[in-house]
Amino acid sequence: MRVLLVGGTGMLGTEIKRILEPAHEVITASRKDSDVAVDLSDKASIVAMYEKVGKVGAVVCVGGAAKFAPLDALADDDYAFSLANKLMGQVNLVRCAIGHVDEGGSVTLTSGTLAQEPMVGGAAVSLVNAGVEGFARVAALELQGKLRVNVVSPGWVSETLTSMGKDGSQGIAAADVAKVYKRAVDETMTGQTLGAAKT
Ligand SMILES: NC(=O)c1ccc[n+]([C@@H]2O[C@H](COP(=O)([O-])OP(=O)(O)OC[C@H]3O[C@@H](n4cnc5c(N)ncnc54)[C@H](OP(=O)(O)O)[C@@H]3O)[C@@H](O)[C@H]2O)c1
């Protein structure tokens, strides 16, 4: 199957590419250094990406960002950035997928534990992650039989914790998180938010 992997050059994207590649043809997309360029915050760029890539069987998104800062530091621009980027970027990936993803194919999006678990500084990130999960449930319902839509909600990834100078053993290895994305591509579920567990 041809799989379009948005954010394929990132930490999680690199592991997802590695785990999908033996069985699938993976096409990476991001703003730089990918097979195809895309800026998730720009809908026209998403449309152009789909047109350039041609038909695929699955789309996986591990790209997009949201601003992490306390409430009193979050400015209008920070909310606008977060909503346009990780939220509407992923919403538009699904909206624009129609006609570009094979019938019965899938789109797998990314949220994060802050959708459910509050954390100081996480207001904009929680807003975006919860929005992604809510949107995906309804999109899956309305697109039943045409397109599967799922979300992966990674907990803290070990490698990310380590890069932040924290205890990596408290997180889940990126390779284990990648297995969850593979399930969303290869299996038949839709409308699900899938967590990642330690193995
Ligand atoms: N790592 C964690 O512990 C963790 C935990 C929970 C949730 N998550 C979520 O998982 C996702 C991936 O995390 P990660 O740690 O792998 O991030 P990462 O290493 O920073 O990689 C992000 C990827 O997305 C691309 N990207 C960023 N902004 C983009 C945009 N506007 N348009 C298109 N591509 C864009 C980047 O490439 P370019 O810069 O070239 O565009 C890169 O390929 C994020 O949504 C993150 O919130 C991560």
The ligand as a MOL file (V3000), in Angstrom:
LIG
                    3D

  0  0  0     0  0            999 V3000
M  V30 BEGIN CTAB
M  V30 COUNTS 48 52 0 0 0
M  V30 BEGIN ATOM
M  V30 1 N 7.2090 13.1770 21.4420 0
M  V30 2 C 6.3110 13.0670 22.4170 0
M  V30 3 O 6.6490 12.7740 23.6010 0
M  V30 4 C 4.8550 13.2520 22.1080 0
M  V30 5 C 3.9080 12.9780 23.0970 0
M  V30 6 C 2.5550 13.1600 22.8090 0
M  V30 7 C 2.1760 13.6510 21.5670 0
M  V30 8 N 3.1270 13.9130 20.6320 0 CHG=1
M  V30 9 C 2.6980 14.4330 19.3280 0
M  V30 10 O 3.2100 13.6200 18.2940 0
M  V30 11 C 3.4590 14.4140 17.1240 0
M  V30 12 C 4.8880 14.1780 16.6560 0
M  V30 13 O 5.7650 14.3970 17.7270 0
M  V30 14 P 7.3620 14.3020 17.5100 0
M  V30 15 O 7.9610 14.3000 18.8640 0
M  V30 16 O 7.6900 13.2300 16.5420 0 CHG=-1
M  V30 17 O 7.6380 15.7410 16.8240 0
M  V30 18 P 8.9270 16.2250 16.0150 0
M  V30 19 O 10.0960 15.3380 16.2110 0
M  V30 20 O 9.0740 17.6820 16.3270 0
M  V30 21 O 8.5040 16.0660 14.4780 0
M  V30 22 C 7.4770 16.8680 13.9310 0
M  V30 23 C 7.3480 16.5360 12.4510 0
M  V30 24 O 6.2610 17.3100 11.9260 0
M  V30 25 C 6.7340 18.1660 10.8880 0
M  V30 26 N 5.9830 19.4160 10.9890 0
M  V30 27 C 5.9890 20.3020 12.0260 0
M  V30 28 N 5.1770 21.3490 11.7420 0
M  V30 29 C 4.6430 21.1040 10.5060 0
M  V30 30 C 3.7450 21.8000 9.6670 0
M  V30 31 N 3.2210 22.9910 10.0160 0
M  V30 32 N 3.4290 21.2570 8.4630 0
M  V30 33 C 3.9570 20.0550 8.0930 0
M  V30 34 N 4.8140 19.3500 8.8390 0
M  V30 35 C 5.1570 19.8790 10.0320 0
M  V30 36 C 8.2400 18.3060 11.1340 0
M  V30 37 O 8.9790 18.5910 9.9660 0
M  V30 38 P 9.2210 20.1070 9.4400 0
M  V30 39 O 9.7190 20.8900 10.6100 0
M  V30 40 O 10.2120 19.9560 8.3250 0
M  V30 41 O 7.9040 20.5950 8.9320 0
M  V30 42 C 8.5650 16.8900 11.6170 0
M  V30 43 O 8.6530 16.0120 10.5120 0
M  V30 44 C 3.1430 15.8590 17.5370 0
M  V30 45 O 1.8230 16.1570 17.1560 0
M  V30 46 C 3.2430 15.8210 19.0470 0
M  V30 47 O 2.4410 16.8100 19.6800 0
M  V30 48 C 4.4590 13.7240 20.8670 0
M  V30 END ATOM
M  V30 BEGIN BOND
M  V30 1 1 1 2
M  V30 2 2 2 3
M  V30 3 1 2 4
M  V30 4 1 4 5
M  V30 5 2 4 48
M  V30 6 2 5 6
M  V30 7 1 6 7
M  V30 8 2 7 8
M  V30 9 1 8 9
M  V30 10 1 8 48
M  V30 11 1 9 10
M  V30 12 1 9 46
M  V30 13 1 10 11
M  V30 14 1 11 12
M  V30 15 1 11 44
M  V30 16 1 12 13
M  V30 17 1 13 14
M  V30 18 2 14 15
M  V30 19 1 14 16
M  V30 20 1 14 17
M  V30 21 1 17 18
M  V30 22 2 18 19
M  V30 23 1 18 20
M  V30 24 1 18 21
M  V30 25 1 21 22
M  V30 26 1 22 23
M  V30 27 1 23 24
M  V30 28 1 23 42
M  V30 29 1 24 25
M  V30 30 1 25 26
M  V30 31 1 25 36
M  V30 32 1 26 27
M  V30 33 1 26 35
M  V30 34 2 27 28
M  V30 35 1 28 29
M  V30 36 1 29 30
M  V30 37 2 29 35
M  V30 38 1 30 31
M  V30 39 2 30 32
M  V30 40 1 32 33
M  V30 41 2 33 34
M  V30 42 1 34 35
M  V30 43 1 36 37
M  V30 44 1 36 42
M  V30 45 1 37 38
M  V30 46 2 38 39
M  V30 47 1 38 40
M  V30 48 1 38 41
M  V30 49 1 42 43
M  V30 50 1 44 45
M  V30 51 1 44 46
M  V30 52 1 46 47
M  V30 END BOND
M  V30 END CTAB
M  END
